[in-house]
Every structure is written in C-alpha cells, then in structure tokens.
Amino acid sequence: MKIGVISDTHGVFDGVLEEFLAPCDEIWHAGDFGSVEVADKIAAFKPLRAVYGNIDGGVMRRMYHEFNYFNVEGTSVLMTHIGGYPRHYAPKALQHIHGAHPKIFVAGHSHILKVIYDPIYDLLHINPGAAGIYGIHKVRTAVRFDIEGGEIKNMEIGEWQKSLR
C-alpha cells in the first residue's frame, strides 16, 4: 500500500500535491487543513485518515479527532497534530505513545520536515513539514512511502516552492 503524508495545508490542496499524491492508495493528513472544503477535496481525491490541527475550528473538530490510532498492512500508526519529535514529544502525545505502542508516529505543526527513527519507543517519527503556502516554512513538503508486510519502504520526499502552480 502506498501512503501519502501531508500536514499544514492551511487552505491549499492544489495540482502540485495532487500530482505527488496521485500514486498513493490513501492520504494521511496531520492537521491544520485550514477549511472543511480542503478536507472534503482531499477526501474526494483519495481515502483520507486525518486529525484536526490547532487552526481547525469547531466543524473540523467534529469531523476529526485530536489523535487517530489505526493499523495499515500490519503496521500500527498514531497520528496527531502537535506531537513533537523523539526526545521532545508533547506530553499528551507521549501518553498516547506509551498506551498505543505505534510503529509509526505522525505529527505536523512545526512546518519542519523530519523523519527520525526513535530507538527508545521503537517507532518511526514522520513530520511531513508543511504542504501549504502559508507559514514560516521556506518550501512546501510532503512524504510518500510503501507499507508492505509491516515494513516501510521506498520513502520519497516531495519539495516545492511556496507558490501556487
């Protein structure tokens, strides 16, 4: 199964992201959609698993949860928006990591792309950076990879200028 991971779209889901995510079987969005319309557009494009972010309002918080725990191809996944990263996890995220023991932990919020193996919790931390054009980041980023038999393979990073195309 090919997975696309994005976060911090802040109201933008354009052709650049559609092209990068086209080969994916499903998309994981780690919060800060920016609007219900963007969430609906992504969900119409590909099957979507998501959490709300700190800029997502009341309707979005009824559509999605703060934490999402699920399994894909025998791999447990925990996703949230404000989660931190290895050795610097947010307290709530750490509680969920302790309880769920995921193999993949996805978080957004920082607008900084990070993929880090955490040997303490035996998980792969993925922050896809920011896919939108608004925020502190210099480039837009996204991640895609395959999950096959419980293994993560063929990870690719997408990187684009911060302008709509």
N, C-alpha and C positions, 0 to 999 in steps of 0.2 A: 504494500500500500504506500503510495506517495503522499506525503503530508506537506502542506504549505503553512508556515507560521508567520503571522503578522501581528503588529500591535500599533497603537497610537496613530491610527489613520486620520483622526481629527477632521472628519468630514470628507475625506478623499478616498475614493476607490476608482481608479482610472485604468486606461488601457495598458499602462506600464505594468501595473500589478496584475491585471487580468492575463497579460501575456506570460508573465513569470509563473503565475499560479495555474495556468491552463492545464499542464500535465498532472496536476495534483488530484487525488481522489477525494480529499477533504481539506478544509482550511481550519486552522486553529487561530483565533483572534484573542490576544491577551489584553483586551480592554482599551478604552478611550476611542470608541468608534467615532464619536462626535455627533452622530444623529441616528435615529431609527432608520432613516432612508438608506444610509450606508450599510447598516447591519442587514437590512432587507435585501439590498443589492448583492451583497456578498453571499447571503444565504440562497438567493436565486441562482447565483453563478455556480456554486459548489456546496455540498453539505458542510455545515458550519458548526463548530464547537467553540464556545466563547465564554468570557466573563465580562462583567462591566468594569469600567475604569473610573477614576476619580472625576473626570469631566462628564461622564454619562449620567443623565438625570433620572427622574423617577420612573418613566416608562421603560427605559433601558434596564433599570434595576429590577423591574418586574419581569422582564424578558429573560435576563441572565442573572447568574449568581456571582458573588464575590470570589468563590472558589469553585472549581469544577474538577472532579476526580472521575476518571474513566480509564478504560482499557482498550487498546488498539493492537491487534495482532499479537496478543500475549504480553503486551508491554503496558505497565501502569503509568498513568500520566496525572500530574497535579498541575493545575493552571490557576493563576491569579494575576491581578494587575500589579499591585505593589507588593513585591515578594523579596526584593533584594537579590543577593547572589552569595555563592559559597563563602562562609565565614562572616557574612554580613547580611544574613536573612532577616527580614522583618519578623518581629515576634509572633504575629498571627500565622504567618507563612510557616515558620519553624514548628509551631504547634501542629499544623496540618502535615508537614513532612514527617514528624515523629509518629503521627497517627496513621498516615496512609502508606508510608514507605514507598514512594513512587520511584520508578526508574528514570522518568523524565520529569523535570520541573520547569514549567514555562512561566515567565513573568515578563512584564513590559515596564512602562512608566519612565524609565531612565532615559529613553531615546538613545541608548548606547548598546550597540550590538555586542553580545557576549555569548560564547558557547564554552562552557567550562565543565569538566568532569569534577565532581565532588567526591573524593575518596572517603570522606567521613560518613556520608549518607549513601554512598554507592549510587549516585544518580547523575544524570547529565542535565546541567542547568542550561536553558536556552532563553536568552532575551533577544528577540529578533530586531531590536532597535525600533526606529520609527518609520512607518511606511507612508505617512502623510507629509504634507509640505509645511505644516505649521509647527514651530517649536525650536528648541535650542540646537538640534542636530544640524550637521553640515550636509549630509547626504541621506537619502531615503534608503532603507534597507529592509530585507525580508529573507527568510530562510526556507529551504525545502530539502526534504530527505526522504529516504525509504525506510519503512519498518518491515522487516522480513524475519519471521521466526523469532521474534523477540530481540532482534538486532537492528541497530540504527546503521544505515549505510548511505553512501552517495550523497553526503551533505553538500549543499550548494548555497552560496550567498548571492543574493541579488542586491545591486547597489546602483542608485540613480541620482542624478542631480535633483535638487529641491525645486523643481518647477513642474507644472502640469504639461504633459505631452499629448 
